[in-house]
Each structure stands twice: as structure tokens, then as C-alpha cells.
Amino acid sequence: MTAVPSSSKAAVVRSFGSPVTVEEVPIPKEIEPGAILARIEACSVCGTDVHLWQGSLTTKVELPIILGHEMVGRIVSLGVGNHRDSAGQPLRVGDRITWTHTSCGACFFCTVAQEPTLCANTRRYMYDRMDRFPYLLGGFAEYGYVMPEAGRIRVPENVPNELASLSSCALRTVMNAFDVLDGVGAADVIVIQGAGPLGLLATAVAKVAGARRVMTIGAPDARLAVATEFGGDEVLSIERTSPEERNEHIKSLTEGRGADIVMEFTGHPQAINEGLELIRRGGRYVVVGQLGSGTTTIKPSVIVSKQLRILGSLSGRAKAYWKALEFIATHQGRIPFQRMISHRYRLDEINVALERMKTYQEIKPVIEP
């Protein structure tokens, strides 16, 4: 094992809503077979980080934890075992990687359902206590521990750290949503609800996938401008239009039918009602952004009368991480992904980054430990 310090600085949440503290956390002395110790080079901030920090996630979280889960790191030490990534590429000390949450490979969801993101025995980065082995299970830290059961993907040489980090959550989530959608046709009109990181990336993926028309709904104008740069044919501001006006406009462009596909990335429960109105009869609705504890009331008859297909999409398995990195590597000359990177912060500036993300002053800030 390459010589490393006995501890790592890390951003720790000990109380929901309280300032995050930067603490020294033990680095495991031994690396389990199949595990990896990585030096974290970048970790972008996700809206889920803010929700967890504020204690507003529906998922039960036992504190203390190390915050952050969109990380890219350089391999420091490899545990005994197969030194290849989840796509079969060789791994060596010094390679950059992103890594997935774990799946056990033996439960109903892993085997029969073939849905490892629903694994009954999963362990997820940022959700495990930092006062228990292997301690370093969060991204806002100097070092990270890749658990033996976790997928890992080598980062292409031409993908910079900040784009690799957003690939490991935001873009892989979008890639998984398109897999759940099961195909985009050349005649499809797609409406993207939300102009946050996921909505912006979904705009790009929908356009590259060949959709006839891509429309992005959201705010503020600065983000909608990025959506246009990412391939959006049209943007609609929620600050200057009403739901009724947006519905009427979209129908005017689709011979009165509505969108073929609507994809929700807002995180706001009330957006679901608008999405159900925007979609045509027989259309598909993919819901991705609803991880908070908020609720809304819908009219179920709309689902029946329109014969809608409503699909949920959660996280993403190793193939989504690989697809995300390949998408960046292939299209970064065409799509200005760097426009999403709003600011860079040191680890000790984590609270500033979180507050700015909470108040929508940032699109995708990056912590560089």
C-alpha cells in the first residue's frame, strides 16, 4: 500500500441544518480485497447534498456522515483482487475513477428483478456513518474508500475532474432516466421540467438522442440560456408564464396533442400536476427529481383518460456512469458543459458552497480538497 496519512480532512454533518464541520477522519490501515483507496481530486455539490444537510430527505439518515457523493479520485491503493473496472478496463495506481453505490448481487432486486439500484442491502456514499469502518464514505474529503461491492469506472483522459464529478451523479442519473424511458424517436417532442443541473444535462442528452424538438421549462433566465446552449429548441420561464400559458403554448406546437415525452427534474412536487397536463394521450412521463419529503395532490383520472405511462427513475448502475463519462468525452466539443461549473471552493469553504447552492446562486459548484 502506498504511504498515506493516518487521517483525512472531511466535511462532516453532525446535526441537520447546522454548519458542516471539517474534521480529521481515520484512513483505514488495511484495504479489503476488491476495495480501493482514492485521493479525491474533485467533488461537485448536488441538490441532494443540500437536502441531506437540511434533514429534508425522505431517506432516513443516521448521523454523523461525510457529505458529498459526486466525486472523482485518483487510485492510491488497490485491494487484492481483480484490478479491472466495471466495464472491463484495467485499473492501476494513479488512474482516475468514479464509483457507484453498492449492490449485494444476491437479493431479489439484484437477481430476479435485475434492478441493482433497488438492492435491499445497498450501502450508499454519504449515507453511512463516518465513525465506523471504513469511515471515508463521502465525497467532501481528501480521501475516499471504494467499497468492494461498489462499481468503479475509469475516467477517460480527456474528461477533466469537474466534469467527471458531475458525471458520477447528475449525468448518470439522466442517463438512467433515458434508459428507463426506453428510447427516443426522431418525431418525439420532449419537454424537460427543470433547469437545474439534471434538467440542463437532460436537455443535451435529449437533443443528441435525436428528438425532433426539445423544450426546457424552468428559471432563472441564466439557466435557461444554458439550456439553449445545450441544444434546447425553446425555453419557457416559470417566472414569466403560468402553467396554463405553458400548456397552451406546447399544444400550439403539437397540433393540440401535447408533448410525446415529459421528463421531471425539478424536485418540486407540484410540478407533477403540470407534467400530467403537458403530456399527450398515450405519452410517457419520467419522474426523476422527487427525493424530498414534499407531497402534492393529483387527479388520477388524468392517468387513465390519457392512458399514460408514468415511470420512476432512481440513481443509476455502473453502465449509467460509463455512459455519462463517454457522453462527456464524445460531446464536450459540441456542448459547453463547463458552463455548468459555477465556482470552485476549498474544503474549508464547504458551508459557503452549500448556502449558495441552497439559494440557487450556483448551478454546479465544485469542492477541490
C-alpha positions as CSV (number, residue, x, y, z in Angstrom):
1,M,0.0,0.0,0.0
2,T,1.3,3.5,-1.0
3,A,2.2,5.5,2.1
4,V,-0.7,7.7,3.1
5,P,-1.6,9.8,6.1
6,S,-3.3,8.3,9.1
7,S,-6.3,10.6,8.7
8,S,-8.1,12.6,6.1
9,K,-9.8,16.0,6.4
10,A,-13.6,15.6,5.6
11,A,-16.8,17.7,5.8
12,V,-18.9,16.1,8.5
13,V,-22.6,16.6,9.2
14,R,-23.3,16.0,12.9
15,S,-26.6,17.9,13.2
16,F,-29.1,18.6,10.4
17,G,-29.2,22.3,9.5
18,S,-26.1,23.2,11.5
19,P,-22.9,24.3,9.9
20,V,-20.8,21.5,8.4
21,T,-17.5,20.9,10.3
22,V,-14.2,19.9,8.7
23,E,-12.7,17.2,10.8
24,E,-9.9,14.6,10.7
25,V,-11.3,11.2,9.9
26,P,-9.3,7.9,10.1
27,I,-8.0,6.4,6.9
28,P,-8.3,2.6,7.0
29,K,-4.9,0.9,7.6
30,E,-5.9,-2.1,5.5
31,I,-7.7,-2.1,2.2
32,E,-10.2,-5.0,1.9
33,P,-10.0,-7.4,-1.1
34,G,-11.7,-5.7,-4.0
35,A,-11.7,-2.3,-2.3
36,I,-9.8,0.9,-3.4
37,L,-8.4,3.9,-1.6
38,A,-8.5,7.0,-3.7
39,R,-7.3,10.5,-3.3
40,I,-10.3,12.7,-4.1
41,E,-9.5,15.4,-6.6
42,A,-12.9,17.0,-7.0
43,C,-16.5,16.6,-5.7
44,S,-19.3,18.7,-7.2
45,V,-22.2,19.8,-5.0
46,C,-25.6,18.3,-5.6
47,G,-29.0,19.4,-4.6
48,T,-29.4,16.2,-2.6
49,D,-26.3,17.2,-0.5
50,V,-28.3,20.3,0.5
51,H,-31.4,18.3,1.3
52,L,-29.5,15.8,3.4
53,W,-27.7,18.6,5.2
54,Q,-31.0,20.3,5.9
55,G,-32.6,17.0,7.0
56,S,-35.4,17.1,4.4
57,L,-34.8,13.8,2.6
58,T,-37.4,11.0,2.8
59,T,-34.5,8.6,3.3
60,K,-33.6,8.0,7.0
61,V,-30.0,9.1,7.6
62,E,-28.1,8.2,10.8
63,L,-25.5,10.9,11.7
64,P,-22.6,11.6,11.6
65,I,-21.9,11.3,7.9
66,I,-19.4,12.8,5.5
67,L,-21.3,14.9,3.0
68,G,-20.9,14.6,-0.8
69,H,-21.3,11.9,-3.4
70,E,-20.3,13.3,-6.8
71,M,-16.6,12.5,-6.5
72,V,-13.7,11.7,-8.8
73,G,-10.5,10.3,-7.3
74,R,-7.1,9.0,-8.2
75,I,-6.2,5.5,-7.1
76,V,-3.8,5.4,-4.2
77,S,-4.1,1.7,-3.3
78,L,-5.8,-1.4,-4.7
79,G,-7.0,-4.2,-2.5
80,V,-6.3,-7.8,-3.6
81,G,-8.5,-8.9,-6.4
82,N,-9.5,-8.3,-10.0
83,H,-7.9,-4.9,-11.0
84,R,-10.4,-4.0,-13.7
85,D,-13.2,-1.6,-13.6
86,S,-16.9,-2.4,-14.1
87,A,-16.5,-2.0,-17.9
88,G,-13.5,-4.4,-18.0
89,Q,-10.9,-1.7,-18.4
90,P,-7.6,-2.3,-16.4
91,L,-7.0,-0.2,-13.3
92,R,-3.7,0.9,-11.9
93,V,-2.5,3.1,-9.1
94,G,-2.7,6.6,-10.4
95,D,-5.8,6.1,-12.6
96,R,-8.8,8.4,-12.0
97,I,-12.1,6.7,-11.3
98,T,-15.7,7.4,-10.3
99,W,-17.5,4.9,-8.2
100,T,-21.1,3.7,-7.5
101,H,-23.2,2.8,-4.5
102,T,-23.0,-0.9,-3.7
103,S,-25.4,-3.7,-4.6
104,C,-25.2,-7.2,-3.0
105,G,-25.8,-9.2,-6.1
106,A,-27.8,-11.7,-4.2
107,C,-31.2,-10.2,-3.2
108,F,-34.4,-10.3,-5.2
109,F,-33.8,-6.9,-6.8
110,C,-30.3,-7.7,-7.9
111,T,-31.1,-11.1,-9.3
112,V,-34.7,-11.6,-10.3
113,A,-35.7,-8.0,-10.9
114,Q,-32.2,-7.1,-12.3
115,E,-32.5,-3.7,-10.7
116,P,-29.4,-3.3,-8.6
117,T,-30.2,0.4,-7.8
118,L,-33.1,-1.1,-5.7
119,C,-30.8,-3.5,-3.9
120,A,-32.2,-4.5,-0.5
121,N,-28.7,-4.4,1.0
122,T,-27.2,-1.4,-0.7
123,R,-24.8,0.9,1.0
124,R,-24.7,4.4,-0.4
125,Y,-21.9,7.0,-0.2
126,M,-22.8,10.0,2.0
127,Y,-25.5,7.9,3.9
128,D,-23.2,5.7,6.0
129,R,-21.8,6.8,9.4
130,M,-18.3,8.1,9.3
131,D,-17.4,6.8,12.8
132,R,-17.4,3.2,11.6
133,F,-15.1,1.4,9.3
134,P,-14.3,2.2,6.5
135,Y,-15.0,5.8,7.6
136,L,-14.4,7.6,4.3
137,L,-17.7,7.1,2.6
138,G,-18.4,10.7,1.5
139,G,-17.1,12.9,-1.3
140,F,-16.1,16.2,0.5
141,A,-12.9,14.8,1.8
142,E,-9.2,14.4,0.9
143,Y,-9.6,10.6,0.6
144,G,-12.4,8.2,-0.3
145,Y,-12.9,4.5,0.2
146,V,-14.4,2.5,-2.7
147,M,-16.2,-0.5,-1.1
148,P,-15.6,-4.0,-2.6
149,E,-19.1,-4.3,-3.8
150,A,-19.2,-0.9,-5.5
151,G,-18.9,-0.4,-9.2
152,R,-16.0,1.7,-10.4
153,I,-15.3,3.3,-13.8
154,R,-12.0,4.6,-15.1
155,V,-12.3,8.2,-16.2
156,P,-11.3,9.0,-19.9
157,E,-8.1,11.0,-20.2
158,N,-9.9,13.9,-22.0
159,V,-12.5,14.4,-19.3
160,P,-11.5,17.0,-16.7
161,N,-12.1,16.4,-13.0
162,E,-15.0,18.8,-12.6
163,L,-17.0,17.1,-15.5
164,A,-16.1,13.6,-14.3
165,S,-17.5,14.5,-10.9
166,L,-20.8,15.8,-12.2
167,S,-21.0,12.6,-14.4
168,S,-20.9,10.5,-11.3
169,C,-24.4,11.6,-10.1
170,A,-26.1,14.3,-12.2
171,L,-25.4,12.9,-15.6
172,R,-25.5,9.3,-14.7
173,T,-29.0,9.9,-13.2
174,V,-30.0,11.5,-16.6
175,M,-28.5,8.5,-18.5
176,N,-30.5,6.1,-16.3
177,A,-33.7,8.1,-16.9
178,F,-33.3,7.8,-20.7
179,D,-32.7,4.0,-20.2
180,V,-35.9,3.8,-18.2
181,L,-37.6,5.8,-21.0
182,D,-36.5,3.1,-23.4
183,G,-35.9,5.1,-26.5
184,V,-36.4,8.5,-28.1
185,G,-37.9,8.7,-31.6
186,A,-36.9,11.2,-34.3
187,A,-40.5,12.5,-34.3
188,D,-40.7,13.0,-30.5
189,V,-41.3,16.3,-28.8
190,I,-39.7,16.3,-25.3
191,V,-40.4,18.7,-22.5
192,I,-37.8,18.9,-19.8
193,Q,-39.2,20.2,-16.5
194,G,-36.4,21.9,-14.5
195,A,-33.4,23.9,-15.5
196,G,-31.1,22.7,-12.7
197,P,-28.1,20.5,-13.4
198,L,-30.2,17.5,-14.2
199,G,-32.6,19.4,-16.5
200,L,-29.8,21.1,-18.3
201,L,-28.0,17.8,-18.9
202,A,-31.2,16.1,-19.9
203,T,-31.8,18.8,-22.5
204,A,-28.4,18.0,-24.1
205,V,-29.0,14.2,-24.0
206,A,-32.5,14.5,-25.5
207,K,-31.2,16.6,-28.4
208,V,-28.2,14.3,-29.0
209,A,-30.7,11.3,-28.9
210,G,-32.5,12.7,-31.9
211,A,-35.7,14.2,-30.5
212,R,-37.5,16.4,-33.1
213,R,-38.0,19.2,-30.6
214,V,-36.7,19.8,-27.0
215,M,-38.3,22.4,-24.7
216,T,-37.0,23.2,-21.3
217,I,-39.1,24.8,-18.6
218,G,-37.5,26.5,-15.6
219,A,-35.8,29.5,-14.1
220,P,-33.8,31.8,-13.7
221,D,-33.0,33.2,-17.2
222,A,-29.3,32.5,-16.8
223,R,-30.0,28.8,-16.5
224,L,-32.4,28.9,-19.4
225,A,-29.7,30.5,-21.5
226,V,-27.5,27.5,-20.7
227,A,-30.4,25.2,-21.8
228,T,-30.4,26.9,-25.2
229,E,-26.6,26.4,-25.5
230,F,-27.1,22.7,-24.6
231,G,-29.4,22.2,-27.5
232,G,-32.9,23.2,-26.3
233,D,-35.0,24.4,-29.2
234,E,-37.1,26.5,-26.9
235,V,-37.2,27.6,-23.2
236,L,-40.2,28.6,-21.1
237,S,-39.7,30.7,-17.9
238,I,-41.8,29.7,-14.9
239,E,-41.2,33.3,-13.7
240,R,-43.0,34.9,-16.7
241,T,-45.5,32.3,-17.8
242,S,-48.3,30.5,-16.0
243,P,-48.9,26.7,-16.1
244,E,-51.9,27.4,-18.3
245,E,-49.9,29.5,-20.7
246,R,-47.1,26.9,-21.0
247,N,-49.7,24.2,-21.6
248,E,-51.4,26.2,-24.3
249,H,-48.0,27.1,-26.0
250,I,-46.8,23.5,-26.1
251,K,-50.1,22.3,-27.5
252,S,-49.9,25.0,-30.2
253,L,-46.7,23.4,-31.4
254,T,-48.0,19.9,-31.4
255,E,-51.3,20.2,-33.2
256,G,-53.2,20.3,-29.9
257,R,-51.8,17.0,-28.7
258,G,-49.1,17.9,-26.1
259,A,-45.6,16.5,-25.7
260,D,-44.8,12.9,-26.5
261,I,-42.5,12.7,-23.5
262,V,-42.2,14.8,-20.4
263,M,-39.2,14.4,-18.0
264,E,-39.4,15.8,-14.5
265,F,-36.2,17.1,-12.9
266,T,-37.5,19.9,-10.7
267,G,-37.7,18.4,-7.2
268,H,-40.9,20.3,-6.6
269,P,-44.0,18.0,-6.1
270,Q,-46.4,20.5,-7.6
271,A,-44.6,20.2,-11.0
272,I,-46.1,16.7,-11.3
273,N,-49.6,18.2,-12.0
274,E,-48.2,20.4,-14.7
275,G,-46.4,17.5,-16.3
276,L,-49.5,15.4,-16.4
277,E,-51.3,18.2,-18.3
278,L,-48.4,18.8,-20.7
279,I,-48.2,15.2,-22.0
280,R,-50.2,13.9,-24.9
281,R,-52.6,11.0,-24.7
282,G,-50.6,7.8,-24.7
283,G,-47.4,9.7,-23.8
284,R,-44.6,8.8,-21.4
285,Y,-43.8,10.7,-18.2
286,V,-40.4,10.0,-16.4
287,V,-40.2,11.3,-12.8
288,V,-36.7,11.7,-11.5
289,G,-36.4,14.7,-9.3
290,Q,-38.7,13.8,-6.4
291,L,-36.5,12.8,-3.5
292,G,-37.7,15.3,-0.9
293,S,-40.4,14.8,1.7
294,G,-43.0,17.1,0.0
295,T,-46.4,16.0,-1.2
296,T,-48.9,17.0,-3.8
297,T,-52.5,16.1,-4.8
298,I,-53.2,14.8,-8.4
299,K,-56.3,13.9,-10.3
300,P,-55.8,10.1,-11.0
301,S,-58.4,10.1,-13.8
302,V,-55.9,12.1,-16.0
303,I,-53.6,9.0,-16.0
304,V,-56.4,6.7,-17.1
305,S,-58.1,9.0,-19.6
306,K,-54.8,9.8,-21.3
307,Q,-53.6,6.2,-20.9
308,L,-50.2,7.5,-19.7
309,R,-47.1,5.5,-18.9
310,I,-45.6,7.0,-15.7
311,L,-42.0,5.8,-15.0
312,G,-39.8,6.5,-12.0
313,S,-36.1,6.6,-12.3
314,L,-33.7,6.3,-9.4
315,S,-29.9,6.8,-9.4
316,G,-28.1,4.6,-11.9
317,R,-26.0,1.5,-12.1
318,A,-22.4,1.2,-13.4
319,K,-23.4,1.3,-17.0
320,A,-25.0,4.8,-16.4
321,Y,-21.7,6.0,-15.0
322,W,-19.9,4.7,-18.1
323,K,-22.4,6.2,-20.4
324,A,-22.2,9.6,-18.7
325,L,-18.4,9.7,-18.9
326,E,-18.5,8.6,-22.6
327,F,-21.1,11.3,-23.3
328,I,-18.9,14.0,-21.9
329,A,-15.8,12.6,-23.7
330,T,-17.6,12.5,-27.0
331,H,-19.6,15.7,-26.9
332,Q,-17.7,18.2,-24.9
333,G,-16.5,19.9,-28.1
334,R,-20.2,20.4,-29.1
335,I,-21.8,21.1,-25.8
336,P,-20.3,23.7,-23.4
337,F,-20.5,21.6,-20.2
338,Q,-18.1,23.9,-18.5
339,R,-21.0,26.5,-18.4
340,M,-22.4,24.4,-15.5
341,I,-19.4,24.7,-13.3
342,S,-20.2,27.9,-11.4
343,H,-17.5,28.2,-8.8
344,R,-14.7,26.2,-7.2
345,Y,-14.2,26.0,-3.4
346,R,-11.7,24.7,-1.0
347,L,-12.9,22.1,1.5
348,D,-13.0,24.6,4.3
349,E,-15.4,26.7,2.2
350,I,-18.0,24.0,2.1
351,N,-20.6,25.9,4.1
352,V,-20.4,28.8,1.6
353,A,-20.9,26.5,-1.3
354,L,-23.9,24.8,0.4
355,E,-25.6,28.1,1.2
356,R,-25.1,29.4,-2.3
357,M,-26.5,26.1,-3.7
358,K,-29.4,26.3,-1.4
359,T,-30.4,29.8,-2.6
360,Y,-29.9,28.9,-6.3
361,Q,-26.9,31.1,-6.7
362,E,-24.9,28.2,-8.1
363,I,-25.6,25.7,-10.8
364,K,-22.8,23.2,-10.0
365,P,-20.1,24.3,-7.6
366,V,-17.1,22.1,-7.1
367,I,-15.1,21.3,-4.0
368,E,-11.4,20.6,-4.6
369,P,-10.0,19.2,-1.4
